[in-house]
Structure formats: C-alpha cells, structure tokens
Amino acid sequence: MFLKKGDIVVIGSVALAFVLSFLLWLPFSKQGDRVIIKQNNKEIYSGSINKDHIVTTDTNTIVIKDGVVYMDDATCKNQVCVNSGKISKKGESILCLPNKTIVTIE
C-alpha cells in the first residue's frame, strides 16, 4: 500500500496539530499544592504536596516526596497504579480501581 500526496498532508497536519496543542497546554498546567487520597469514596488523607509523607492503607502505599506523589506499592494484580508514575500538577490523579483508591492533586 502506497501513500498518496494527500495522505501525507493529512497525516502531517494531524501530527502538527497534536504537537502544537501539547506545546500550548504545557505552560498552563500548574503545580498543585494539595494531595487528596480517597479509598472507598472516603477521604483518608489531605495534605500539602510539599510536605514529605507516606500514607499506608491495607492495600496501598502512597509516597509524597519532594513535591511529587506516586503509588509505591499496591496489592492489586495488574499494578497499573504503581506503574503510572509520579504526579504533581493540578488535576492529575492516580487510580487503583481494584482497591478503590484515588490520589488527586488540587
């Protein structure tokens, strides 16, 4: 299958739009200042993202350190929450659906 000139223009335009939207969004994402942790729809922790703290439940370990938050350990099988990385910007979250744990930055 060969690409035609029009196909290349469409693919290039979509790629350019994606890159530009990402570059425009980047400066508007703000550093968060609070961490909210909920489990089973109940708030179990609320605190500053700038104060180092470890929150441990029966199922999860959440680390707040150096202005970032990450899920260090979880009892779930898939470990998506542990592998989701560190968050620090307003609106970002880490979800552990099997353990019904939500970590949100505000």
Beta strands, then each sheet from edge to edge (+ up, - down):
strand 1: 34-39
strand 2: 42-48
strand 3: 53-56
strand 4: 60-65
strand 5: 68-74
strand 6: 93-96
strand 7: 101-105
sheet 1: 2+ 1- 7+ 6-
sheet 2: 3+ 4- 5+
end
